[in-house]
Amino acid sequence: MDRRRDRTRLQVLPLGRSRVNLAPRRWRRLSDPAKYRLYTRVTLQAVLLALGVVGVVQTGDVAAGVLSFLALFAGVAFLQVRPELTGIERPVHGRRIQVACAAAVAVAWVGGLILIRAGDHRMVGTVGMITVVTMALAMLPFFRYHWIALLAISVATIVGYGYDRNPLLGIAILTAIGAFMVVTTRASLWTLRIVDDLDNARRTEAQLKVAEERLRFARDLHDVVGRSFSAIAVKSELASRLARTPGNADRAAVEMDQVKTLAVESMEEMRSLVRSYRSIDLPVEVAGAKSLLEAAGCHLTIEGSPEAVPAQFHEAAAWVVREGTTNIVRHSSGTTAALTLGVTGLTLSNNGAAASAGDRSGLAGLAERLRAVGGTLDADSTGGVFTLRVRWEDA
């Protein structure tokens, strides 16, 4: 395997199973990369089956048809357990299944040679073509020396199965067909890597925005109160030394009075900073939520407007929007979200919710904040959709 060049950076998702399940609910719960990965795998399998069915129909021979279907089934099963196409880094028995599939194709190829030697089967040469196409589309692209392997298989097939015209021409034609199949699969894998990279970049950008806000607050906190705390520490130490020195009690008292003044001033500065940080605006939070979720690859649909929320509930609603948005980015793989703002309350929901609820300390804090202004909070997760419902009891 070409682990150095062809290793796809996988985004392993709990929903990215190897089984093809196109149920509408399951499809909606998949992330965009998982949907594209499933689409790519099914497309390659469909192309392989379509080409194989045409070849089998042309053979008009039962034994050749059985061998051809064996090769096709092996190719489809091989694609079904490839990590690049399933999103599962280590499928159960994946390596054993791949070895078995490769062996099945080899058996089909050798079986075709045996039929040719028997001489009583029509169009059996199609078996050789189908096995080469199967290996070129489903197996060789995942190996390191795929071009050398393709040429060797083409030569062996033309020599073994025979070619009515110039053998070199037959090798060139079969190699060209196989090369097209290899390029098709490798192009699909390259596209998958790009999709995964873009999705990872969106998630990283969203995480960086959250980290940037935390750093901003930490920086402001350090700049505002750091100097005052340093002065308090120095003056406290000085007062302690003066208190132990005879005749300096008055000076020690003066220093302690200054420490008290600095402590009061630092407390006021701290409160001012926190009030500034905690003073949030609902329209700003709604706009910020849309920007943050879009950066994380989650489309937010907004119904209603912040102006519809009663003024006395604006700050509480803004905190719900901020906390809910942060939870979507940190604890889900959601691709769609919906925010509804109204006179009686608000609702925020998203798909891709994790199976376990996890830490809900943030929701507990929101519930306390809402109770203080006469509101209620309800959260539930059903079918992979997490929903926050807020109601204003006094509205």
C-alpha positions as CSV (number, residue, x, y, z in Angstrom):
1,M,0.0,0.0,0.0
2,D,1.2,3.5,-0.7
3,R,0.9,4.7,2.9
4,R,3.2,7.7,2.3
5,R,1.3,9.2,-0.7
6,D,-2.2,7.7,-0.7
7,R,-3.1,7.9,2.9
8,T,-6.4,9.8,3.1
9,R,-6.8,12.0,6.2
10,L,-9.9,10.5,7.6
11,Q,-12.6,12.3,9.6
12,V,-13.9,9.3,11.5
13,L,-17.6,9.9,12.3
14,P,-19.9,7.7,14.4
15,L,-22.3,7.8,11.5
16,G,-19.8,6.9,8.8
17,R,-20.5,3.1,8.8
18,S,-19.5,0.9,5.9
19,R,-23.0,-0.3,5.3
20,V,-24.9,1.5,2.7
21,N,-28.0,3.0,4.4
22,L,-29.8,5.6,2.4
23,A,-32.7,6.1,4.8
24,P,-33.8,9.8,4.7
25,R,-33.3,10.3,8.4
26,R,-29.8,8.7,8.4
27,W,-28.8,10.7,5.3
28,R,-29.8,14.0,7.0
29,R,-27.7,13.1,10.0
30,L,-24.6,12.6,8.0
31,S,-22.1,15.4,7.7
32,D,-21.3,16.8,4.3
33,P,-17.9,14.9,4.0
34,A,-19.6,11.7,5.1
35,K,-22.3,12.2,2.5
36,Y,-19.8,12.8,-0.3
37,R,-17.7,9.8,0.9
38,L,-20.8,7.6,0.7
39,Y,-21.8,9.0,-2.7
40,T,-18.3,8.4,-4.1
41,R,-18.2,4.8,-2.8
42,V,-21.7,3.9,-4.2
43,T,-20.8,5.6,-7.5
44,L,-17.6,3.6,-8.0
45,Q,-19.5,0.4,-7.1
46,A,-22.3,1.2,-9.5
47,V,-19.8,1.9,-12.4
48,L,-18.1,-1.4,-11.7
49,L,-21.4,-3.3,-11.7
50,A,-22.6,-1.6,-14.8
51,L,-19.5,-2.3,-16.8
52,G,-19.5,-5.9,-15.5
53,V,-23.1,-6.6,-16.4
54,V,-22.5,-5.4,-19.9
55,G,-19.6,-7.8,-20.2
56,V,-21.4,-10.7,-18.7
57,V,-24.4,-10.3,-21.1
58,Q,-21.9,-10.3,-24.0
59,T,-20.3,-13.6,-23.0
60,G,-23.5,-15.6,-23.3
61,D,-21.8,-18.4,-21.3
62,V,-22.9,-19.6,-17.9
63,A,-19.4,-20.6,-16.6
64,A,-17.9,-17.3,-17.9
65,G,-20.7,-15.4,-16.4
66,V,-20.2,-17.0,-13.0
67,L,-16.5,-16.2,-13.0
68,S,-17.3,-12.6,-14.1
69,F,-19.8,-12.1,-11.3
70,L,-17.3,-13.5,-8.8
71,A,-14.8,-10.9,-9.9
72,L,-17.4,-8.1,-9.8
73,F,-18.7,-9.1,-6.3
74,A,-15.1,-9.1,-5.0
75,G,-14.5,-5.6,-6.4
76,V,-17.6,-4.2,-4.8
77,A,-16.8,-5.8,-1.4
78,F,-13.2,-4.5,-1.7
79,L,-14.5,-0.9,-2.1
80,Q,-16.9,-1.5,0.8
81,V,-14.2,-1.9,3.4
82,R,-11.6,0.7,2.2
83,P,-11.1,3.3,5.0
84,E,-10.8,6.1,2.4
85,L,-14.4,5.4,1.3
86,T,-16.0,4.4,4.5
87,G,-14.6,6.9,7.1
88,I,-13.8,4.0,9.4
89,E,-10.1,3.9,10.0
90,R,-10.0,0.2,10.9
91,P,-13.1,-1.7,9.6
92,V,-13.9,-5.0,11.3
93,H,-12.0,-7.8,9.5
94,G,-11.2,-5.2,6.8
95,R,-7.8,-6.5,5.9
96,R,-9.0,-10.1,5.8
97,I,-11.9,-9.1,3.5
98,Q,-9.5,-7.3,1.2
99,V,-7.2,-10.3,0.9
100,A,-10.2,-12.6,0.3
101,C,-11.5,-10.2,-2.5
102,A,-8.1,-10.1,-4.2
103,A,-7.9,-13.9,-4.0
104,A,-11.5,-14.2,-5.5
105,V,-10.4,-12.0,-8.5
106,A,-7.3,-14.1,-9.0
107,V,-9.5,-17.2,-8.9
108,A,-11.8,-15.7,-11.5
109,W,-8.9,-14.8,-13.7
110,V,-7.3,-18.3,-13.5
111,G,-10.7,-19.9,-14.0
112,G,-11.0,-18.0,-17.3
113,L,-7.7,-19.4,-18.4
114,I,-8.9,-22.9,-17.6
115,L,-12.1,-22.4,-19.7
116,I,-10.0,-21.2,-22.6
117,R,-7.8,-24.3,-22.4
118,A,-11.0,-26.4,-22.4
119,G,-12.0,-24.8,-25.7
120,D,-15.7,-25.3,-25.5
121,H,-16.8,-21.9,-24.1
122,R,-17.8,-18.9,-26.1
123,M,-16.5,-15.3,-25.5
124,V,-14.6,-16.5,-22.4
125,G,-12.0,-13.8,-23.1
126,T,-14.4,-11.3,-21.6
127,V,-13.6,-12.8,-18.2
128,G,-10.1,-11.5,-18.6
129,M,-11.3,-8.0,-19.5
130,I,-13.7,-7.9,-16.5
131,T,-11.0,-9.0,-14.0
132,V,-8.6,-6.4,-15.3
133,V,-11.3,-3.7,-15.1
134,T,-12.2,-4.8,-11.6
135,M,-8.7,-4.7,-10.3
136,A,-8.0,-1.3,-12.1
137,L,-11.1,0.4,-10.6
138,A,-11.4,-1.2,-7.2
139,M,-8.0,-2.5,-6.1
140,L,-4.9,-1.2,-7.9
141,P,-5.4,2.5,-7.0
142,F,-4.8,1.7,-3.4
143,F,-1.5,0.0,-4.0
144,R,1.9,1.8,-4.3
145,Y,3.1,0.4,-7.6
146,H,-0.3,0.4,-9.3
147,W,1.1,1.3,-12.8
148,I,3.6,-1.5,-12.8
149,A,1.0,-3.9,-11.6
150,L,-1.5,-2.7,-14.2
151,L,1.0,-3.3,-17.1
152,A,2.0,-6.7,-15.7
153,I,-1.7,-7.8,-15.5
154,S,-2.5,-6.5,-19.0
155,V,0.5,-8.3,-20.5
156,A,-0.4,-11.5,-18.6
157,T,-4.1,-11.3,-19.7
158,I,-3.3,-10.7,-23.4
159,V,-0.7,-13.5,-23.4
160,G,-2.8,-15.9,-21.4
161,Y,-6.2,-15.3,-23.0
162,G,-4.9,-14.5,-26.4
163,Y,-5.7,-11.7,-28.9
164,D,-6.7,-12.2,-32.5
165,R,-4.7,-9.2,-33.7
166,N,-1.4,-7.8,-32.8
167,P,-0.7,-8.7,-29.1
168,L,1.1,-5.4,-28.6
169,L,-2.0,-3.5,-29.7
170,G,-4.1,-5.6,-27.3
171,I,-1.8,-4.8,-24.4
172,A,-1.9,-1.1,-25.3
173,I,-5.7,-1.1,-25.4
174,L,-6.2,-3.1,-22.2
175,T,-3.6,-1.0,-20.4
176,A,-5.3,2.2,-21.6
177,I,-8.7,1.0,-20.3
178,G,-7.2,0.0,-17.0
179,A,-5.3,3.3,-16.7
180,F,-8.6,5.2,-17.2
181,M,-10.1,3.2,-14.3
182,V,-7.2,3.8,-12.1
183,V,-7.2,7.5,-12.7
184,T,-11.0,7.7,-12.1
185,T,-10.6,6.1,-8.6
186,R,-7.5,8.0,-7.7
187,A,-9.2,11.3,-8.7
188,S,-12.1,10.4,-6.5
189,L,-9.8,9.8,-3.6
190,W,-8.0,13.1,-4.2
191,T,-11.3,14.9,-4.1
192,L,-12.2,13.2,-0.9
193,R,-9.0,14.4,0.7
194,I,-9.8,18.0,-0.4
195,V,-13.3,17.7,1.1
196,D,-11.9,16.4,4.4
197,D,-9.2,19.2,4.5
198,L,-11.9,21.9,3.9
199,D,-14.1,20.5,6.6
200,N,-11.2,20.3,9.0
201,A,-10.3,23.9,8.1
202,R,-13.8,25.1,8.9
203,R,-13.9,23.4,12.2
204,T,-10.4,24.7,13.1
205,E,-11.5,28.2,12.2
206,A,-14.5,27.9,14.5
207,Q,-12.4,26.6,17.4
208,L,-9.9,29.4,16.8
209,K,-12.6,32.0,17.1
210,V,-13.7,30.6,20.5
211,A,-10.1,30.4,21.6
212,E,-9.5,34.0,20.4
213,E,-12.4,35.3,22.6
214,R,-11.0,33.5,25.6
215,L,-7.6,34.9,25.0
216,R,-9.0,38.4,24.6
217,F,-10.7,38.2,28.0
218,A,-7.6,36.7,29.6
219,R,-5.5,39.5,28.2
220,D,-7.9,42.2,29.3
221,L,-8.0,40.7,32.8
222,H,-4.2,40.6,33.0
223,D,-3.8,44.2,31.8
224,V,-6.5,45.6,34.1
225,V,-5.8,44.0,37.4
226,G,-2.3,42.5,37.0
227,R,-0.4,45.7,38.0
228,S,-2.7,46.3,40.9
229,F,-2.2,42.8,42.3
230,S,1.5,43.1,41.9
231,A,1.4,46.4,43.9
232,I,-0.7,44.8,46.6
233,A,1.8,41.9,47.0
234,V,4.7,44.3,47.3
235,K,3.1,46.7,49.7
236,S,1.8,43.8,51.8
237,E,5.3,42.4,52.1
238,L,6.6,45.8,53.0
239,A,3.9,46.3,55.7
240,S,4.7,42.9,57.1
241,R,8.4,43.8,57.5
242,L,7.7,47.2,59.0
243,A,5.3,45.7,61.5
244,R,8.1,43.5,62.8
245,T,10.5,46.5,63.1
246,P,10.2,48.5,66.3
247,G,9.1,52.1,65.8
248,N,7.6,51.5,62.3
249,A,4.0,50.6,63.3
250,D,2.7,53.9,61.9
251,R,4.4,53.3,58.5
252,A,3.1,49.7,58.5
253,A,-0.5,51.0,59.1
254,V,-0.1,53.5,56.2
255,E,1.1,50.8,53.9
256,M,-1.9,48.6,54.8
257,D,-4.3,51.4,54.2
258,Q,-2.8,51.7,50.7
259,V,-3.2,48.0,50.3
260,K,-6.8,48.3,51.2
261,T,-7.3,51.1,48.7
262,L,-5.6,49.1,46.0
263,A,-7.7,46.1,46.7
264,V,-11.0,48.1,46.5
265,E,-9.9,49.7,43.3
266,S,-8.9,46.3,41.8
267,M,-12.2,44.9,42.8
268,E,-14.0,47.7,41.0
269,E,-11.9,47.3,37.9
270,M,-12.6,43.6,38.0
271,R,-16.3,44.2,38.2
272,S,-16.2,46.7,35.5
273,L,-14.3,44.3,33.2
274,V,-16.7,41.5,33.9
275,R,-19.8,43.7,33.4
276,S,-18.3,44.8,30.1
277,Y,-17.6,41.3,29.1
278,R,-21.0,40.0,30.2
279,S,-22.9,42.9,28.7
280,I,-24.0,41.3,25.4
281,D,-26.5,42.3,22.8
282,L,-29.0,39.9,21.2
283,P,-28.8,41.2,17.6
284,V,-25.0,41.0,17.8
285,E,-25.1,37.5,19.2
286,V,-27.5,36.3,16.5
287,A,-25.2,37.7,13.8
288,G,-22.2,36.2,15.5
289,A,-23.9,32.8,15.8
290,K,-24.6,32.7,12.1
291,S,-21.0,33.7,11.2
292,L,-19.5,31.2,13.7
293,L,-21.7,28.3,12.5
294,E,-21.1,29.0,8.9
295,A,-17.4,28.9,9.6
296,A,-17.9,25.5,11.2
297,G,-19.8,24.2,8.2
298,C,-23.2,24.4,9.8
299,H,-25.9,26.4,8.0
300,L,-28.1,28.4,10.4
301,T,-31.7,29.3,9.5
302,I,-33.2,32.2,11.4
303,E,-36.9,32.7,11.8
304,G,-38.2,35.8,13.4
305,S,-36.0,38.7,14.6
306,P,-34.4,39.8,17.8
307,E,-36.8,42.8,18.0
308,A,-39.6,40.3,18.5
309,V,-38.2,39.2,21.9
310,P,-39.4,41.4,24.8
311,A,-36.8,43.9,25.9
312,Q,-36.6,42.5,29.5
313,F,-35.5,39.1,28.1
314,H,-32.9,40.4,25.6
315,E,-29.8,39.7,27.7
316,A,-31.0,36.2,28.8
317,A,-31.9,35.3,25.2
318,A,-28.4,36.5,24.0
319,W,-26.8,34.2,26.6
320,V,-28.9,31.3,25.3
321,V,-27.8,32.0,21.7
322,R,-24.2,32.3,22.7
323,E,-24.1,29.1,24.8
324,G,-26.2,27.1,22.3
325,T,-23.9,28.1,19.5
326,T,-20.8,27.2,21.4
327,N,-22.3,23.8,22.2
328,I,-23.1,23.1,18.5
329,V,-19.5,23.8,17.6
330,R,-17.9,21.9,20.4
331,H,-20.2,18.9,20.9
332,S,-21.8,18.0,17.6
333,S,-21.1,17.4,14.0
334,G,-24.1,19.4,12.9
335,T,-24.5,20.6,9.3
336,T,-27.8,22.5,9.8
337,A,-29.3,24.5,12.7
338,A,-32.4,26.6,13.2
339,L,-33.0,29.5,15.4
340,T,-36.6,30.8,16.1
341,L,-37.1,34.1,17.9
342,G,-40.6,35.2,19.1
343,V,-42.6,37.0,21.7
344,T,-43.1,33.9,23.8
345,G,-39.6,32.5,23.7
346,L,-36.9,31.1,21.4
347,T,-35.9,27.7,20.0
348,L,-32.4,26.6,18.9
349,S,-32.0,23.2,17.3
350,N,-29.2,21.4,15.3
351,N,-28.6,18.0,13.8
352,G,-25.6,15.8,14.3
353,A,-26.0,15.7,18.1
354,A,-23.7,13.4,20.0
355,A,-25.2,10.1,21.3
356,S,-24.3,11.1,25.0
357,A,-25.5,14.3,26.6
358,G,-22.0,15.0,28.1
359,D,-21.4,17.8,30.5
360,R,-24.5,20.0,30.9
361,S,-23.1,22.5,33.3
362,G,-23.5,25.3,30.8
363,L,-27.2,24.5,30.4
364,A,-27.6,24.5,34.2
365,G,-26.1,28.0,34.3
366,L,-28.5,29.1,31.6
367,A,-31.5,27.7,33.5
368,E,-30.5,29.7,36.6
369,R,-30.1,32.8,34.5
370,L,-33.5,32.4,32.9
371,R,-35.2,31.7,36.3
372,A,-33.9,35.0,37.5
373,V,-35.9,36.9,34.8
374,G,-38.9,34.6,34.7
375,G,-38.0,32.1,32.0
376,T,-37.8,28.3,31.6
377,L,-35.3,26.2,29.7
378,D,-36.0,22.7,28.2
379,A,-33.4,20.6,26.3
380,D,-33.9,17.3,24.6
381,S,-32.1,15.1,22.0
382,T,-34.2,13.0,19.7
383,G,-33.1,11.2,16.6
384,G,-29.7,13.0,16.5
385,V,-31.4,16.4,16.7
386,F,-30.7,18.5,19.8
387,T,-33.2,21.2,20.7
388,L,-33.1,24.1,23.2
389,R,-36.5,25.6,24.1
390,V,-36.9,28.8,26.1
391,R,-40.2,30.2,27.2
392,W,-40.9,33.5,28.9
393,E,-43.4,32.8,31.6
394,D,-44.2,36.5,32.1
395,A,-44.5,37.3,28.4
